[in-house]
């Protein structure tokens, strides 16, 4: 997601953060990642750096020194992956490792190591929406990162789930530090409490048999597992379709190209978008909840310069429920987000509990720069801080 968004140059795209490195400042092959454990938990912490090498294109893992190791061949059924874990810092301690040029994830787990498997197609990531997933009862989370010749992008993501809290940061060459992903005091428990208080949404919260709250699934998986009804967004989608059958939705998807606009009108079950000449450039069938929450299927967003940018903007507008209140998308301000009673309440409560209001609660939450992300073109150090579960 990070590399694709950076390459696309869209509204909210990642390259808009920070400046490009000076011509004489090459990003090294590895950089330091400083991991601080402020969780106050006594469990052992296990760290993993996994991803795709931007040098060779191979999938693999990195050790504590930042050395990349390609995965061996997998099987069918999946075979156990090599143990890629790195011992993390104890509570109140800090540990520094190195991370290489990858597009991937930095996982951390408490108490137990994660169970990774390999198929003939590569690594099988944890999928805890599946009750038989071997990682279902482990408390864990991950950050997404891309480190390449243009710098570091590191985010705090809730696209798949909200779980063990953490913040990310980058130390710049001048010594200053930028961070993202910090919760308000009481924000961690506050997310679960708010979801349980929202009628119909409490089923997203997963607990262990001992009563430990593990995570809240993102609503896409709620729909897939039946924790949310498939019709949960129908009322809002129907009202949007009704409105734009007689009026026009204007989408300006590129922040640096304000004259590039597309105009949406509904005809039957289809919203057609035209360019300034009146030519139809792309069309969308009326989306269901899965398409809205996942920003896929009927709202697929290819990495192009027309359909993808329009779809990103539509997806953000549906999740934030702003398409009825503002016919000119995307919204610059978050003031009007999630005001409709039919909305992505998961994204609403996650954003509401963040100290700066920013989060990555759905795939295109970066539209309008509302995501929890740090970037620098010449990073001196990356940071990951495990936060208290309160």
C-alpha positions in Angstrom: 0.0 0.0 0.0 2.8 2.4 0.9 4.8 2.1 -2.2 1.8 2.1 -4.5 0.4 5.2 -3.0 3.8 7.0 -3.2 4.1 6.1 -6.8 0.6 7.3 -7.7 1.1 10.9 -6.5 -2.6 11.1 -5.5 -4.3 13.4 -3.0 -3.0 12.3 0.3 -0.2 10.4 -1.2 2.8 9.7 0.9 5.4 11.6 -1.0 3.8 14.8 0.0 5.3 14.4 3.5 8.7 15.9 4.0 11.2 16.8 1.4 13.3 14.8 -1.0 16.8 14.0 0.2 19.6 16.3 -0.9 21.4 15.0 -4.0 24.4 14.1 -2.0 22.5 12.3 0.8 22.0 8.7 -0.3 19.6 6.6 1.8 21.8 3.7 3.3 20.9 0.1 2.7 19.8 -0.2 6.3 18.7 2.3 9.0 18.3 2.0 12.8 14.9 1.1 14.2 14.7 2.1 17.9 12.1 0.0 19.7 10.9 1.2 23.1 8.6 -0.9 25.3 6.3 1.4 27.2 3.5 -1.2 27.4 4.1 -2.0 31.1 3.4 -5.6 30.3 5.6 -8.4 31.6 5.2 -10.6 28.5 8.2 -11.3 26.3 8.1 -9.3 23.1 8.9 -10.8 19.7 9.7 -8.5 16.7 9.6 -9.4 13.0 10.7 -7.5 9.9 9.1 -9.1 6.9 8.5 -7.9 3.3 9.6 -7.7 -0.3 13.2 -6.7 -1.1 13.2 -3.6 -3.3 16.6 -4.7 -4.6 15.7 -8.2 -5.8 11.9 -8.4 -5.6 12.1 -11.5 -3.3 9.9 -12.0 -0.3 11.7 -12.6 2.9 12.7 -11.5 6.4 15.4 -9.4 8.0 17.4 -10.3 11.1 18.4 -7.8 13.8 21.4 -6.6 11.8 19.1 -5.8 8.8 20.4 -8.7 6.7 17.7 -9.9 4.3 16.9 -13.6 4.0 14.7 -14.8 1.3 12.0 -17.3 2.3 12.6 -20.9 1.3 10.1 -22.6 -1.0 6.7 -23.2 0.6 4.3 -26.1 0.1 0.6 -27.0 -0.2 -0.6 -27.3 2.4 1.5 -24.5 3.8 4.7 -25.4 5.6 6.2 -23.6 8.7 8.3 -20.6 7.9 11.8 -20.3 9.5 11.8 -18.5 12.9 12.3 -14.9 11.9 11.6 -13.5 15.4 13.9 -11.0 17.1 13.8 -10.7 20.9 12.2 -7.4 21.7 12.9 -5.1 24.7 11.5 -5.8 28.1 9.0 -3.4 29.7 10.7 -0.1 30.3 13.6 -0.9 28.0 14.7 0.1 24.5 16.4 -2.0 21.8 17.8 -0.9 18.5 17.8 -3.1 15.4 18.4 -2.3 11.8 15.8 -2.5 9.0 16.7 -2.9 5.3 15.1 -1.5 2.1 11.9 -3.3 2.0 8.2 -2.8 1.4 6.7 -4.7 4.2 5.6 -5.0 7.9 7.2 -4.8 11.3 5.3 -7.2 13.5 5.4 -7.4 17.3 3.7 -9.9 19.5 3.3 -10.3 23.3 3.9 -13.6 25.1 4.0 -16.0 22.1 5.8 -16.0 18.8 3.7 -15.7 15.7 3.0 -18.7 13.5 4.0 -17.9 9.9 3.5 -20.4 7.0 4.8 -20.6 3.5 2.8 -21.7 0.4 4.0 -22.1 -3.1 3.0 -18.5 -3.6 4.9 -17.1 -0.6 4.2 -16.0 2.9 0.8 -16.5 4.6 0.1 -13.5 6.7 -2.0 -13.9 9.9 -5.7 -13.7 9.2 -7.4 -13.6 12.6 -10.8 -13.1 11.2 -10.5 -16.9 10.6 -11.2 -18.6 14.0 -8.9 -21.4 13.0 -5.9 -19.1 12.3 -3.0 -20.2 14.7 -2.5 -16.6 15.7 -6.1 -15.9 16.7 -5.4 -16.0 20.5 -2.1 -14.0 20.3 -1.9 -10.3 21.2 0.0 -8.8 18.3 0.0 -5.9 15.8 2.2 -4.5 13.0 3.3 -1.3 11.3 3.8 -1.0 7.6 6.9 0.5 6.1 8.7 1.2 2.9 12.4 2.2 2.9 13.8 3.0 -0.5 16.2 5.4 -2.2 13.6 8.2 -1.7 13.4 7.7 2.1 11.2 6.1 4.7 7.5 5.8 5.0 6.3 4.3 8.3 2.7 4.1 9.4 0.5 3.1 12.3 -2.2 1.1 10.6 -5.7 0.0 11.6 -6.8 -1.1 8.1 -7.2 -4.7 9.1 -7.7 -4.5 12.9 -7.3 -2.3 15.9 -5.1 -4.0 18.5 -2.0 -3.6 20.7 -1.3 0.1 20.5 2.0 1.7 19.3 3.4 4.9 17.9 5.8 5.3 15.0 8.4 8.0 14.5 11.3 9.1 12.4 14.3 11.1 13.5 15.5 13.5 10.8 19.1 14.4 10.0 18.7 17.6 12.1 17.8 15.6 15.2 14.1 16.5 15.2 11.5 13.7 15.6 8.1 13.3 14.0 5.7 10.7 15.3 2.2 9.4 14.6 -0.3 6.9 16.0 -0.5 8.1 19.6 -3.8 7.4 21.4 -5.4 9.8 23.8 -5.2 8.7 27.5 -7.7 5.8 27.9 -8.0 5.6 24.1 -7.2 1.9 23.7 -10.0 0.7 26.0 -12.1 3.6 24.7 -12.2 2.1 21.2 -13.5 -1.2 22.4 -16.0 0.5 24.7 -17.3 2.7 21.9 -17.7 -0.2 19.5 -19.6 -2.2 22.1 -21.8 0.8 22.8 -22.6 1.3 19.0 -25.6 -0.9 18.3 -24.6 -3.8 16.0 -20.9 -3.1 16.0 -19.8 -4.8 19.2 -19.3 -8.1 17.4 -16.0 -6.7 15.9 -14.3 -7.1 19.3 -12.4 -10.4 19.7 -11.5 -11.7 23.2 -9.5 -14.7 24.4 -11.0 -17.4 26.5 -9.4 -15.9 29.6 -11.3 -12.6 28.9 -8.3 -10.7 27.4 -9.4 -8.3 24.8 -7.3 -9.0 21.7 -8.5 -6.7 19.0 -11.3 -5.2 17.0 -11.6 -6.5 13.4 -12.0 -3.9 10.7 -15.6 -3.8 9.3 -14.6 -5.5 6.1 -13.9 -8.7 8.1 -17.0 -8.0 10.2 -19.1 -8.3 7.0 -17.2 -11.4 5.8 -17.6 -13.2 9.1 -21.2 -12.1 9.8 -20.3 -9.9 12.8 -21.8 -7.0 10.7 -24.8 -7.4 8.4 -24.0 -7.2 4.7 -26.7 -4.4 4.5 -25.0 -2.2 7.1 -24.2 0.6 4.5 -27.2 0.1 2.2 -29.3 3.0 3.5 -26.4 5.5 3.0 -25.5 4.2 -0.4 -29.1 4.3 -1.5 -29.4 7.9 -0.4 -26.2 8.8 -2.3 -27.5 7.2 -5.4 -30.8 9.0 -5.1 -29.0 12.4 -4.6 -26.7 12.1 -7.6 -29.5 10.9 -10.0 -30.5 14.6 -10.1 -27.3 16.4 -9.2 -23.6 16.2 -9.9 -20.8 14.9 -7.7 -17.5 16.7 -8.5 -14.2 14.8 -7.7 -10.9 16.6 -7.8 -8.6 13.7 -7.0 -5.1 15.4 -7.3 -4.1 18.0 -4.8 -1.4 19.4 -7.1 -3.8 19.4 -10.1 -6.9 21.4 -9.0 -8.0 21.8 -12.6 -8.4 18.0 -13.2 -12.0 17.3 -12.2 -14.4 14.5 -12.9 -18.2 14.7 -12.7 -20.4 11.9 -11.5 -24.1 11.3 -12.3 -26.2 8.3 -11.5 -28.2 6.4 -14.1 -30.0 3.3 -12.7 -27.5 1.3 -10.7 -24.4 3.0 -12.3 -22.6 6.2 -11.5 -20.9 7.5 -14.6 -18.0 9.9 -14.4 -17.2 12.3 -17.2 -14.2 14.6 -17.8 -14.4 18.3 -18.7 -15.1 17.4 -22.3 -18.2 15.4 -21.3 -16.7 12.0 -22.3 -17.4 9.1 -19.9 -14.1 8.0 -18.4 -15.2 5.4 -15.9 -18.3 4.0 -14.2 -19.2 2.4 -10.9 -22.0 0.1 -10.0 -23.8 0.7 -6.7 -21.4 -0.6 -4.1 -22.2 -3.0 -1.2 -20.7 -2.7 2.3 -17.8 -5.0 1.5 -16.8 -2.8 -1.5 -17.0 0.3 0.7 -15.1 -1.0 3.7 -12.5 -2.8 1.6 -12.2 -0.1 -1.1 -12.2 -3.0 -3.6 -14.6 -5.0 -5.8 -17.2 -2.5 -7.0 -14.9 0.3 -5.9 -11.7 -1.2 -7.2 -8.8 1.3 -7.5 -6.2 0.4 -10.1 -2.9 2.3 -10.0 -3.8 4.5 -12.9 -4.5 8.2 -13.4 -8.3 8.1 -13.8 -10.4 5.3 -12.2 -8.1 4.7 -9.3 -8.0 8.3 -8.1 -11.8 8.6 -8.5 -12.4 5.4 -6.7 -10.1 6.4 -3.8 -12.0 9.5 -3.4 -15.4 7.7 -3.5 -14.2 5.1 -1.0 -13.1 7.8 1.4 -16.4 9.7 1.0 -18.5 6.6 1.6 -16.5 5.5 4.7 -16.6 9.0 6.1 -20.2 9.6 5.1 -19.5 12.9 3.4 -20.9 12.3 0.0 -24.4 13.8 0.9 -23.1 16.8 2.8 -20.4 17.8 0.3 -20.8 17.4 -3.5 -17.2 18.5 -4.0 -14.9 15.7 -3.0 -12.5 15.1 -1.2 -13.1 17.1 2.0 -10.2 19.2 3.2 -11.4 19.3 6.8 -12.4 16.3 9.0 -15.0 18.4 10.8 -17.9 16.8 8.8 -16.6 13.2 8.9 -18.7 10.4 10.3 -21.7 12.7 11.1 -24.3 10.5 9.4 -25.9 7.7 11.6 -24.9 5.2 8.8 -21.1 5.4 8.6 -17.9 3.4 9.2 -18.3 3.5 13.0 -15.0 1.6 13.4 -13.1 4.4 11.6 -15.1 7.0 13.5 -14.1 5.7 17.0 -10.5 5.0 16.1 -10.0 8.5 14.7 -11.8 10.0 17.7 -9.4 8.2 20.2 -6.2 9.4 18.4 -4.4 12.3 20.0 -4.1 14.1 16.7 -7.3 12.6 15.1 -5.3 10.8 12.4 -5.4 7.1 11.7 -5.2 4.5 8.9 -8.7 3.0 9.6 -9.4 2.0 6.0 -7.4 1.6 2.9 -7.6 5.1 1.5 -7.7 7.0 4.8 -4.8 9.0 3.3 -7.2 10.9 1.0 -7.0 14.5 2.3 -4.0 13.7 4.6 -5.9 12.2 7.5 -3.6 9.1 7.9 -1.2 8.2 10.7 2.1 8.3 8.8 5.7 9.6 9.1 8.0 10.2 6.2 11.5 11.6 5.7 13.7 11.6 2.6 16.9 11.2 4.6 16.0 9.4 7.8 18.5 9.1 10.6 16.5 6.6 12.6 13.0 5.0 12.7 11.2 4.5 15.9 8.5 2.1 17.2 7.1 2.6 20.7 4.9 0.0 22.2 2.2 1.8 24.2 0.2 1.0 27.3 -3.0 -1.0 26.9 -5.2 1.5 28.7 
